[in-house]
Amino acid sequence: MKIIKIPKTKNYLKIDIITLEPEDSVDEIL
């Protein structure tokens, strides 16, 4: 798992690196 910081909300999400593409936006995942 990888922790990605979201500047807007300053919250942290645990994102599975295997399912996360490098160009994917965290906002799109939300």
C-alpha positions in Angstrom: 0.0 0.0 0.0 1.1 3.6 -0.7 0.0 6.7 1.2 -0.8 9.6 -1.1 -1.4 13.1 0.2 -4.2 15.2 -1.2 -3.4 18.9 -1.1 -7.1 19.9 -1.2 -8.3 18.1 1.9 -4.9 17.3 3.4 -6.2 13.8 4.0 -4.3 10.6 3.4 -5.5 7.7 1.3 -4.0 4.2 1.2 -3.8 3.4 -2.5 -2.9 0.0 -3.8 0.2 0.5 -6.0 -0.7 -2.5 -8.1 -4.1 -1.1 -9.1 -2.9 2.6 -9.3 -1.6 3.8 -12.6 1.2 6.4 -12.5 -0.9 9.0 -14.4 -4.1 8.4 -12.5 -5.4 11.4 -10.5 -6.3 10.9 -6.9 -9.3 13.2 -7.4 -10.5 10.8 -10.1 -10.3 7.9 -7.7 -12.3 9.8 -5.2 
